[in-house]
Amino acid sequence: EPEPEPIVPDPDTATEILGGDLLDPDPTDPDDPDDPDTPKKPGVPVGPVKPGSPFDEAVDADPDDPDAQPPKRPIQEGDVIVQFGDKKDPQSPEDIAKELDEQIKQKLEEDPEADHVDIPVTIERPNPDDPDGDPIREEVIVTVPITPEMRPDPVDPEPPKPVDPPSGGGSYTPPTYKPDVTQPDEGGTVSVTPSRPERG
């Protein structure tokens, strides 16, 4: 069978869906960024984020009150995505696009009528109180709307065969059956015993 078309074919589409630019990770050696042996910093940095987008509307993944509306925890420019869905340590915007594609497909397999998918995302951002120290790590939920364009084209496993009307044209009338009456054998007598209540 041919592979289905990806819902999220490239990072540009992922950026459009998520509402935040996905940047290539910075090299750990800024003096020689093009050296293929230079490892890149873990995670995928986030560029400008559109107001009202899924990144901007992200919420706390572990709120204090699970029954209340979780507080907003927007993903902001400068944050670094260190886990997206099931993908740990994404290395490039392509990794995010692939995982986003997987998350949407999985959701539609579980629930073909779903109109959104909640994706857990872990981000790191510099600690404003200690810029040189360890970054702050936050776990958030990004809600991605599932639009009609993302749904696979409906494929009928076996298209129903058209019912041909009987030859001779005209509209099809179902056959009528006569009620089934058992006739006595010729020459035989049919005895009918009337029911009489017993007198006591």
Secondary structure, DSSP 8 states (H G I E B T S, - for coil): ------SS-SHHHHHHHHTEEE----BS-TTSTT-TTS-B-SSEEEEEE-TTSTTTT-EESS-SSTTS---B----TT-EEEEETTEES--SHHHHHHHHHHHHHHHHHH-TT--EEEEEEEEEE--TT-TTS--EEEEEEEEEE--GGGS-----SS--------TT-S---------------TT-------------
